[in-house]
Amino acid sequence: MDGALADLCAWAATLRVSAVPPDVLEAARWQQVGLAGAAKQLAAMPSLSGRGEGAVGQVSRFLAVPFDDHLPGGRTGAGGGPAGWEAARGSLGDLLVAMVAANEVAGRVGLATTFRRAPGAVDLLVPRVAAAVVRARLAGAGASELERAVGSALGGAAGVTPSEAASGAAAAAVAAGRSEPGELGGDALPALAPPSRAWLTRHLAVGRFPGLPATTVALDALDTILGRHLRAGEKRLRLDQVERIEVRVAFGAEGADEGGGGLAAPSLGAYSLSEAMALLVAHHELTVGWLEAGASGERCADVAGVCKRVSVVHDWKLSARKALALADALGPVLGGRGRGGAIRAGLSRMKGLPDGDAVLAVLRERPLSLLTGLGRQGGLEACALESAAVWPTELKLYTTRGGWWPERRRVATGSGPDLEAAARGRFGNETAATALSTRPLDMSAREFVSELLA
């Protein structure tokens, strides 16, 4: 295995509670609460009831309906959470440190492999590595054993289509943290240094809606418009009042509607932005229950009609803004293969090249400043992780009365100071969530998990 990754695994194997900053440990605790709340909601869905019990069933449901968490680098909780609940041993402190180690190792692997994942693919690599780290930590693995565990998770499929993810076929490998041996290339080195200041767990996010991060940013924008309309007109916007909804997005999010191809409920509403937006307009909320087939009742036909009036359009101006933001935030990592290599890799993820007005729009964003960000050194410790998760989105909702309502968004909700509230919202039971947040670190991990999943 590459020396830098071996050093990171050795750090993860020897990490102790006393070495984890208190706010990072607290974020890991709320990660457990939020994941458990989501897992219980998904388990209660009739269409997902046949996915089985234990970690495999939980991972299968998270792949069918992405309702977990994310941090810079990817979705660690979808694999690490269920693996930790199944393998829990020792104390609550041991469980939380195992999850922190998983977030840090798997998130770094995700950042290191940013340019290797196909656009629109559902990532399997990051949750698989997270599960491997959690299981190794809770089994008391030493540095070499944890290194082998991570190596066994690196090979195999890095990503699959939404329909393949929804089938649950990959759930067993993700839950076990195993596929086949693999390696990371030399361009991964800038991402792999153990944290001193740059703790990825600190930037964990729990979105309000089921769906991938880019989708939930657009849904946040639509929800804001619906609330604004309600306050202005003192009544909710109806489905038949929606003429059309135009969503302009940056690269990486333009396939949000393509994800609906070949999918059925409940995965359709989780992966297709147009379906999710139609459901949100219909119900002015979007809990996982509304994703079930027929849940909208007599309004199903109207929901389908609005779905057809949603357009998701790639906007080169927004792509330029996203690229500049990523270069500023993650340049010392993304520039690992050289500035030219990073730019070529980024362009390869887009469809075609800008022309006409799009070229002028891109030039107004001063794209050459990309070179400055990508040329910075210092690895992950030199990155501005608080600005790493950006999804520039512009939304306009046109009504049948001839007016339109705009909203712009860049980031998903539920991170930083909002993480606790988002996790409590997922969990649902305020009293139980408060009790879980105060359980002592020397409490039995198994007792905590039993209480968490009760």
C-alpha positions as CSV (number, residue, x, y, z in Angstrom):
1,M,0.0,0.0,0.0
2,D,1.1,3.6,-0.6
3,G,3.2,5.0,2.2
4,A,1.0,8.0,2.8
5,L,-2.2,5.8,3.1
6,A,-0.3,3.4,5.4
7,D,0.6,6.3,7.7
8,L,-3.0,7.5,7.7
9,C,-4.2,4.0,8.6
10,A,-1.6,3.8,11.4
11,W,-3.0,7.1,12.7
12,A,-6.5,5.8,12.6
13,A,-5.6,2.6,14.4
14,T,-4.0,4.4,17.3
15,L,-6.4,7.3,17.6
16,R,-7.8,7.8,21.2
17,V,-10.6,9.8,22.7
18,S,-8.3,12.2,24.3
19,A,-6.8,13.1,20.9
20,V,-10.1,14.0,19.3
21,P,-11.2,17.7,19.7
22,P,-14.4,17.9,21.7
23,D,-16.4,19.5,18.9
24,V,-15.4,16.7,16.5
25,L,-16.4,14.1,19.0
26,E,-19.7,15.9,19.5
27,A,-20.3,16.0,15.7
28,A,-19.7,12.2,15.6
29,R,-22.4,11.7,18.4
30,W,-24.9,13.8,16.4
31,Q,-24.0,11.8,13.3
32,Q,-25.0,8.6,15.1
33,V,-28.4,10.2,16.2
34,G,-29.1,11.5,12.7
35,L,-28.2,8.3,11.0
36,A,-30.3,6.2,13.4
37,G,-33.3,8.4,12.9
38,A,-33.0,8.1,9.1
39,A,-32.4,4.3,9.3
40,K,-35.6,3.9,11.4
41,Q,-37.7,6.0,9.0
42,L,-36.4,4.0,6.0
43,A,-37.1,0.7,7.8
44,A,-40.7,1.8,8.4
45,M,-41.3,2.2,4.6
46,P,-43.4,-0.7,3.3
47,S,-41.5,-0.8,0.0
48,L,-38.2,-1.3,1.7
49,S,-39.3,-3.7,4.4
50,G,-37.9,-6.7,2.5
51,R,-34.3,-5.4,2.5
52,G,-33.4,-7.5,5.6
53,E,-32.1,-6.7,9.0
54,G,-28.7,-5.7,10.4
55,A,-26.1,-3.7,8.6
56,V,-26.8,-5.2,5.1
57,G,-30.5,-4.2,5.3
58,Q,-29.7,-0.7,6.6
59,V,-27.0,-0.1,3.9
60,S,-29.4,-1.4,1.2
61,R,-32.1,1.1,2.3
62,F,-29.5,4.0,2.4
63,L,-28.5,3.1,-1.2
64,A,-32.2,2.9,-2.3
65,V,-33.1,6.2,-0.7
66,P,-30.0,8.4,0.2
67,F,-31.1,9.8,3.5
68,D,-27.8,9.7,5.3
69,D,-25.1,12.4,5.9
70,H,-22.2,13.7,3.9
71,L,-18.9,15.5,4.4
72,P,-16.1,16.7,2.1
73,G,-15.1,13.6,0.4
74,G,-18.4,11.7,0.4
75,R,-21.0,9.7,2.3
76,T,-19.2,8.0,5.1
77,G,-22.2,7.4,7.4
78,A,-24.1,5.2,4.9
79,G,-21.4,2.5,5.5
80,G,-19.8,3.4,8.8
81,G,-23.0,3.9,10.7
82,P,-24.6,0.4,10.1
83,A,-21.2,-1.3,10.4
84,G,-20.6,0.3,13.8
85,W,-24.0,-0.6,15.1
86,E,-23.5,-4.2,14.1
87,A,-19.9,-4.5,15.4
88,A,-20.3,-2.4,18.5
89,R,-18.1,-3.4,21.4
90,G,-16.3,-1.6,24.2
91,S,-17.5,1.8,25.2
92,L,-19.5,4.6,23.6
93,G,-16.2,6.5,23.4
94,D,-14.8,3.6,21.3
95,L,-17.7,3.7,19.0
96,L,-17.5,7.5,18.4
97,V,-13.7,7.4,17.9
98,A,-14.2,4.5,15.4
99,M,-16.7,6.7,13.5
100,V,-14.3,9.7,13.6
101,A,-11.5,7.6,12.2
102,A,-13.8,6.3,9.5
103,N,-14.9,9.8,8.5
104,E,-11.3,11.0,8.3
105,V,-9.9,8.0,6.4
106,A,-12.8,7.4,4.0
107,G,-13.3,11.2,3.5
108,R,-9.7,11.6,2.5
109,V,-9.9,8.6,0.1
110,G,-13.0,10.3,-1.4
111,L,-11.1,13.5,-1.9
112,A,-8.1,11.7,-3.4
113,T,-10.4,9.9,-5.9
114,T,-12.5,12.9,-6.9
115,F,-11.6,12.8,-10.5
116,R,-12.0,9.0,-10.9
117,R,-15.7,8.8,-10.2
118,A,-18.0,9.0,-13.2
119,P,-20.5,12.0,-13.2
120,G,-23.9,10.8,-11.9
121,A,-22.5,7.7,-10.3
122,V,-23.5,6.7,-6.8
123,D,-20.3,6.4,-4.8
124,L,-19.6,3.0,-3.2
125,L,-16.0,3.5,-2.4
126,V,-16.3,6.0,0.4
127,P,-19.0,4.2,2.4
128,R,-17.2,0.9,1.9
129,V,-13.9,2.3,3.2
130,A,-15.8,3.8,6.2
131,A,-17.3,0.5,7.1
132,A,-13.8,-1.2,6.8
133,V,-12.3,1.3,9.2
134,V,-15.1,1.1,11.7
135,R,-15.1,-2.7,11.8
136,A,-11.3,-2.8,12.1
137,R,-11.3,-0.3,14.9
138,L,-14.0,-2.0,16.9
139,A,-12.3,-5.3,16.5
140,G,-9.1,-3.8,18.1
141,A,-7.1,-4.0,14.9
142,G,-3.5,-2.7,14.9
143,A,-2.0,-0.5,12.3
144,S,-1.1,-3.3,9.8
145,E,-4.5,-5.0,10.2
146,L,-6.4,-1.7,9.6
147,E,-4.2,-1.1,6.6
148,R,-5.1,-4.4,5.2
149,A,-8.8,-3.8,5.9
150,V,-8.7,-0.5,4.0
151,G,-6.8,-2.1,1.2
152,S,-9.4,-4.8,0.8
153,A,-12.1,-2.1,0.4
154,L,-10.3,0.0,-2.3
155,G,-10.8,-2.4,-5.2
156,G,-14.0,-3.2,-7.0
157,A,-16.7,-0.8,-8.2
158,A,-16.1,2.7,-7.1
159,G,-19.6,3.8,-8.2
160,V,-22.8,2.5,-9.8
161,T,-25.8,4.0,-11.5
162,P,-28.7,5.0,-9.3
163,S,-30.8,2.1,-10.5
164,E,-28.0,-0.3,-9.6
165,A,-27.6,1.3,-6.2
166,A,-31.4,1.1,-5.6
167,S,-31.4,-2.6,-6.3
168,G,-29.3,-3.2,-3.1
169,A,-26.9,-5.6,-4.9
170,A,-23.9,-3.7,-3.5
171,A,-25.1,-3.5,0.0
172,A,-23.4,-6.6,1.4
173,A,-19.9,-5.4,0.2
174,V,-20.4,-1.9,1.6
175,A,-21.7,-3.1,4.9
176,A,-18.8,-5.6,5.3
177,G,-16.3,-3.0,4.1
178,R,-14.8,-5.5,1.7
179,S,-14.6,-5.9,-2.1
180,E,-11.2,-6.7,-3.5
181,P,-7.7,-5.3,-2.9
182,G,-6.9,-2.0,-4.6
183,E,-4.4,0.9,-4.6
184,L,-4.5,4.7,-4.7
185,G,-2.2,6.5,-7.1
186,G,0.5,9.1,-6.4
187,D,-1.8,12.0,-7.2
188,A,-3.8,11.1,-4.0
189,L,-0.9,12.0,-1.7
190,P,-2.0,15.6,-0.9
191,A,-5.3,14.4,0.6
192,L,-4.0,11.6,2.8
193,A,-2.1,13.4,5.7
194,P,-3.7,12.7,9.2
195,P,-5.5,15.7,10.6
196,S,-3.9,18.2,12.9
197,R,-6.4,21.1,12.2
198,A,-8.3,19.7,9.2
199,W,-10.9,17.4,10.7
200,L,-13.4,16.4,8.0
201,T,-15.9,15.3,10.7
202,R,-16.2,19.0,11.7
203,H,-17.9,19.7,8.4
204,L,-20.5,16.9,8.5
205,A,-23.9,17.8,7.0
206,V,-27.3,16.3,7.5
207,G,-29.7,17.6,4.8
208,R,-33.4,18.3,5.3
209,F,-34.6,16.1,2.5
210,P,-33.9,12.6,1.1
211,G,-31.6,12.8,-1.8
212,L,-28.0,13.5,-2.8
213,P,-26.4,16.9,-1.7
214,A,-26.9,18.6,-5.1
215,T,-30.5,17.6,-5.1
216,T,-31.2,18.8,-1.6
217,V,-29.7,22.2,-2.3
218,A,-32.2,22.7,-5.1
219,L,-35.0,21.5,-2.8
220,D,-34.0,23.9,-0.1
221,A,-34.3,26.7,-2.8
222,L,-37.8,25.5,-3.8
223,D,-38.9,25.2,-0.2
224,T,-37.9,28.8,0.4
225,I,-40.0,29.9,-2.5
226,L,-43.0,28.0,-1.3
227,G,-42.7,29.6,2.1
228,R,-42.3,33.0,0.6
229,H,-45.5,32.5,-1.5
230,L,-47.4,31.3,1.5
231,R,-46.5,34.4,3.5
232,A,-47.3,36.7,0.5
233,G,-50.6,35.2,-0.4
234,E,-51.6,33.6,2.9
235,K,-52.2,30.3,1.2
236,R,-50.2,27.5,-0.3
237,L,-49.2,27.4,-3.9
238,R,-51.3,24.7,-5.7
239,L,-50.0,22.2,-8.2
240,D,-52.2,23.6,-10.9
241,Q,-50.7,27.1,-10.4
242,V,-47.2,25.9,-11.4
243,E,-46.5,26.7,-15.0
244,R,-42.9,25.5,-14.9
245,I,-39.9,25.3,-12.7
246,E,-36.4,26.0,-14.1
247,V,-33.4,24.8,-12.2
248,R,-30.0,25.9,-13.3
249,V,-27.1,24.0,-11.9
250,A,-23.3,23.6,-12.0
251,F,-21.4,20.5,-13.2
252,G,-21.9,17.4,-11.0
253,A,-25.6,18.2,-10.6
254,E,-26.8,18.3,-14.2
255,G,-27.5,14.6,-14.1
256,A,-30.0,15.0,-11.2
257,D,-32.9,14.3,-13.5
258,E,-31.2,11.6,-15.4
259,G,-31.0,9.6,-12.2
260,G,-34.7,9.0,-12.5
261,G,-34.3,6.8,-15.6
262,G,-35.4,3.2,-14.9
263,L,-36.2,3.9,-11.2
264,A,-39.4,3.2,-9.4
265,A,-40.7,4.5,-6.1
266,P,-39.4,5.1,-3.6
267,S,-36.0,5.6,-5.2
268,L,-37.4,7.7,-8.0
269,G,-38.2,10.6,-5.7
270,A,-34.8,10.3,-4.0
271,Y,-32.8,10.4,-7.2
272,S,-34.9,12.4,-9.6
273,L,-35.0,16.1,-8.9
274,S,-38.1,16.8,-11.0
275,E,-40.0,14.0,-9.1
276,A,-38.9,15.4,-5.7
277,M,-39.8,18.9,-6.6
278,A,-43.3,17.9,-7.8
279,L,-43.8,16.1,-4.5
280,L,-42.6,19.0,-2.5
281,V,-45.0,21.4,-4.2
282,A,-47.8,18.9,-3.7
283,H,-47.3,18.4,0.0
284,H,-45.1,21.4,1.1
285,E,-42.9,18.9,2.8
286,L,-40.8,15.9,1.6
287,T,-40.5,13.2,4.2
288,V,-39.6,9.7,3.0
289,G,-43.2,8.6,3.3
290,W,-44.2,10.8,0.3
291,L,-41.7,8.8,-1.9
292,E,-43.8,5.7,-1.7
293,A,-45.8,4.7,-4.8
294,G,-49.3,6.1,-4.6
295,A,-48.6,8.1,-1.4
296,S,-50.0,11.3,-3.1
297,G,-53.4,9.6,-3.6
298,E,-55.7,11.4,-5.9
299,R,-53.0,14.0,-6.6
300,C,-50.7,11.5,-8.3
301,A,-51.6,12.5,-11.8
302,D,-51.1,16.2,-10.9
303,V,-47.7,15.4,-9.4
304,A,-46.7,13.6,-12.6
305,G,-47.8,16.7,-14.6
306,V,-45.7,19.1,-12.5
307,C,-42.8,16.6,-12.8
308,K,-42.9,17.1,-16.6
309,R,-42.7,20.9,-16.2
310,V,-39.4,20.8,-14.3
311,S,-36.3,21.4,-16.3
312,V,-32.8,21.0,-15.0
313,V,-30.3,22.9,-17.0
314,H,-26.5,23.0,-16.9
315,D,-25.3,26.6,-16.5
316,W,-21.6,27.3,-17.5
317,K,-21.6,30.4,-15.3
318,L,-22.5,28.4,-12.3
319,S,-20.0,25.7,-13.3
320,A,-17.2,28.4,-13.4
321,R,-18.3,29.6,-10.0
322,K,-18.2,26.1,-8.6
323,A,-14.8,25.4,-10.1
324,L,-13.4,28.6,-8.6
325,A,-14.9,27.9,-5.2
326,L,-13.4,24.3,-5.2
327,A,-10.0,25.6,-6.3
328,D,-10.0,28.1,-3.5
329,A,-11.2,25.6,-0.9
330,L,-9.5,22.4,-2.0
331,G,-6.8,23.5,-4.4
332,P,-3.9,22.0,-2.5
333,V,-5.6,18.6,-2.8
334,L,-7.3,18.8,-6.2
335,G,-4.1,20.1,-7.7
336,G,-2.2,16.9,-6.8
337,R,-1.9,15.9,-10.4
338,G,-0.8,19.4,-11.5
339,R,-2.9,22.3,-12.4
340,G,-3.3,21.3,-16.0
341,G,-4.3,17.7,-15.1
342,A,-6.9,19.0,-12.6
343,I,-8.4,21.3,-15.2
344,R,-8.5,18.6,-17.8
345,A,-10.1,16.1,-15.4
346,G,-12.7,18.7,-14.4
347,L,-13.6,19.5,-18.1
348,S,-13.9,15.8,-18.8
349,R,-16.8,15.6,-16.4
350,M,-18.8,18.2,-18.3
351,K,-20.8,17.7,-21.5
352,G,-19.4,19.6,-24.4
353,L,-17.8,23.1,-24.2
354,P,-19.3,26.5,-23.7
355,D,-20.2,28.6,-26.8
356,G,-21.6,32.0,-27.6
357,D,-23.0,33.8,-24.5
358,A,-21.8,31.0,-22.3
359,V,-18.2,31.7,-23.1
360,L,-18.7,35.4,-22.2
361,A,-20.4,34.4,-18.9
362,V,-17.5,32.1,-18.0
363,L,-14.9,34.8,-18.8
364,R,-16.7,37.2,-16.6
365,E,-16.0,34.9,-13.7
366,R,-12.2,35.2,-14.3
367,P,-11.5,31.5,-14.7
368,L,-7.7,32.0,-14.9
369,S,-7.7,32.5,-11.1
370,L,-8.3,28.7,-11.0
371,L,-4.5,28.4,-11.5
372,T,-3.8,30.3,-8.3
373,G,-6.0,28.0,-6.2
374,L,-4.8,24.8,-7.8
375,G,-1.2,25.8,-7.4
376,R,-1.3,26.1,-3.7
377,Q,0.7,23.7,-1.6
378,G,0.2,22.2,1.9
379,G,-2.3,19.4,1.4
380,L,-5.5,19.1,3.3
381,E,-4.3,21.2,6.2
382,A,-4.1,24.2,3.8
383,C,-7.6,23.7,2.6
384,A,-10.7,25.8,3.5
385,L,-12.9,22.8,4.3
386,E,-15.8,25.0,5.4
387,S,-16.2,26.1,1.8
388,A,-15.6,22.7,0.2
389,A,-19.3,21.6,-0.4
390,V,-20.7,24.0,-3.0
391,W,-23.5,23.4,-5.4
392,P,-24.4,26.8,-7.0
393,T,-28.1,26.6,-8.0
394,E,-30.5,29.1,-9.4
395,L,-34.2,28.3,-9.4
396,K,-37.2,30.1,-11.0
397,L,-40.7,29.0,-10.4
398,Y,-43.2,30.4,-12.9
399,T,-46.9,30.5,-12.1
400,T,-49.9,30.4,-14.3
401,R,-50.7,34.0,-13.3
402,G,-47.6,35.2,-15.3
403,G,-45.3,35.9,-12.4
404,W,-42.2,34.1,-11.3
405,W,-40.3,33.5,-8.0
406,P,-36.5,33.3,-7.9
407,E,-34.1,31.8,-5.4
408,R,-30.3,31.2,-5.4
409,R,-28.4,28.7,-3.2
410,R,-24.8,27.5,-2.9
411,V,-24.7,25.0,0.0
412,A,-26.9,22.4,1.7
413,T,-28.4,22.9,5.1
414,G,-27.6,21.0,8.3
415,S,-23.9,21.5,8.9
416,G,-21.8,23.4,11.4
417,P,-24.0,25.0,14.1
418,D,-27.1,23.6,12.4
419,L,-26.0,19.9,12.6
420,E,-27.5,19.2,16.0
421,A,-31.0,20.6,15.0
422,A,-30.9,18.6,11.7
423,A,-29.9,15.4,13.5
424,R,-32.7,15.9,16.1
425,G,-35.2,16.5,13.3
426,R,-34.2,13.2,11.7
427,F,-34.4,11.4,15.0
428,G,-37.9,12.7,15.7
429,N,-38.0,12.0,19.5
430,E,-36.7,15.1,21.2
431,T,-36.6,13.6,24.7
432,A,-34.7,10.5,23.5
433,A,-32.3,12.6,21.4
434,T,-31.4,14.7,24.3
435,A,-30.8,11.7,26.5
436,L,-28.5,10.2,23.8
437,S,-26.6,13.4,23.6
438,T,-25.6,13.2,27.3
439,R,-24.8,9.6,27.6
440,P,-21.3,9.2,29.2
441,L,-18.4,8.0,27.1
442,D,-17.8,5.0,29.3
443,M,-21.3,3.7,28.7
444,S,-21.3,0.3,26.9
445,A,-21.4,0.8,23.2
446,R,-23.9,-2.0,22.8
447,E,-26.2,-0.4,25.3
448,F,-26.0,2.9,23.5
449,V,-26.7,1.3,20.1
450,S,-29.7,-0.6,21.6
451,E,-31.1,2.7,22.9
452,L,-30.2,4.5,19.7
453,L,-32.1,2.0,17.4
454,A,-35.0,1.3,19.8
